[in-house]
Amino acid sequence: MKLFAPKPLDVLALLISVVMVAGAAVFAYGNGAQPGGVSIQSDEGTFLYPLDQDRRVAVQGPLGETFVQIRDGHARVDDSPCRDKICIAAGALRMTGEWTACLPNRVFVRVEGGEVEDGVDAQTF
């Protein structure tokens, strides 16, 4: 007894669906944009550092200094005076648009660059 006998049009519909989903995923997530730098924002202002130069940046906040390590093409918060250390647990930021924040110390770190400028972004809405 056969439970399912695929017909040629069923197989074709399945293949078209798979191709459409894969195409949408590549369009949405795979623009191939290379990150250009790290934006570090605090009460002192916003500063942009290149990802291809290793450095450790001290950012002053209301609780003290938060340290951002830029090395090997990624950035991460490696020390902060905040209580919960969620910003440190976030790990390394590598791709354009990834971010972390130390909210108690008012420090925001985001990987910038390589984005397609189409006039609409998530912050517009």
URHU-V91721 format. One record per residue. N is the residue number from 1. RES is the residue in one small letter. SS is DSSP state (H for helix, E for strand, - for the rest). NEAR is the number of other C-alpha atoms within 12 Angstrom. D_FIRST is the distance of its C-alpha to the first C-alpha in Angstrom with 1 decimal. Layout:
((N	RES	SS	NEAR	D_FIRST) (N	RES	SS	NEAR	D_FIRST))
This chain:
((1	m	-	4	0.0) (2	k	-	5	3.8) (3	l	-	5	6.5) (4	f	-	7	9.3) (5	a	-	10	10.4) (6	p	-	12	14.2) (7	k	-	10	16.6) (8	p	H	10	20.0) (9	l	H	11	21.9) (10	d	H	13	19.7) (11	v	H	13	20.6) (12	l	H	13	24.2) (13	a	H	14	24.6) (14	l	H	15	23.5) (15	l	H	14	26.0) (16	i	H	14	28.7) (17	s	H	14	28.3) (18	v	H	14	28.6) (19	v	H	14	31.6) (20	m	H	14	33.2) (21	v	H	14	32.9) (22	a	H	15	34.3) (23	g	H	15	37.1) (24	a	H	14	38.0) (25	a	H	13	38.2) (26	v	H	13	40.4) (27	f	H	14	42.6) (28	a	H	13	43.0) (29	y	H	16	43.5) (30	g	-	17	44.3) (31	n	-	17	47.6) (32	g	-	15	48.9) (33	a	-	20	52.1) (34	q	-	22	54.3) (35	p	-	28	56.2) (36	g	-	25	59.9) (37	g	E	33	61.6) (38	v	E	43	61.7) (39	s	E	34	63.2) (40	i	E	38	65.0) (41	q	E	30	66.2) (42	s	E	28	68.6) (43	d	-	20	71.7) (44	e	-	17	73.7) (45	g	E	15	71.7) (46	t	E	18	68.8) (47	f	E	23	68.9) (48	l	E	23	66.7) (49	y	E	30	66.4) (50	p	E	28	64.7) (51	l	-	32	61.7) (52	d	-	18	63.0) (53	q	-	19	66.2) (54	d	-	19	65.9) (55	r	E	20	68.0) (56	r	E	24	68.1) (57	v	E	30	69.1) (58	a	E	24	70.9) (59	v	E	33	70.3) (60	q	E	26	72.7) (61	g	E	26	71.3) (62	p	-	19	72.8) (63	l	-	19	71.7) (64	g	E	21	72.8) (65	e	E	26	71.4) (66	t	E	35	67.7) (67	f	E	30	67.0) (68	v	E	39	64.5) (69	q	E	31	63.7) (70	i	E	33	62.9) (71	r	E	24	61.8) (72	d	-	16	59.5) (73	g	-	25	58.2) (74	h	E	34	57.3) (75	a	E	43	59.2) (76	r	E	40	59.0) (77	v	E	38	61.2) (78	d	E	29	62.5) (79	d	E	28	65.0) (80	s	-	33	65.8) (81	p	-	27	68.0) (82	c	-	25	65.4) (83	r	-	15	64.3) (84	d	-	15	60.5) (85	k	-	21	60.2) (86	i	H	21	57.0) (87	c	H	33	58.3) (88	i	H	29	58.5) (89	a	H	17	55.1) (90	a	-	21	53.6) (91	g	-	23	54.0) (92	a	-	27	54.6) (93	l	E	34	54.3) (94	r	-	30	53.3) (95	m	-	27	51.7) (96	t	-	29	53.4) (97	g	-	25	53.2) (98	e	-	24	52.7) (99	w	E	29	55.3) (100	t	E	31	56.7) (101	a	E	33	59.5) (102	c	E	39	62.0) (103	l	-	25	62.6) (104	p	-	24	65.4) (105	n	-	29	67.3) (106	r	-	28	66.4) (107	v	E	39	65.1) (108	f	E	33	62.2) (109	v	E	42	60.8) (110	r	E	38	58.5) (111	v	E	36	57.4) (112	e	E	29	58.6) (113	g	-	24	58.5) (114	g	-	18	56.1) (115	e	-	22	54.8) (116	v	-	20	54.2) (117	e	-	9	56.9) (118	d	-	8	55.3) (119	g	-	10	57.4) (120	v	-	10	54.7) (121	d	-	11	53.7) (122	a	-	8	52.4) (123	q	-	6	56.0) (124	t	-	7	56.7) (125	f	-	6	54.6))
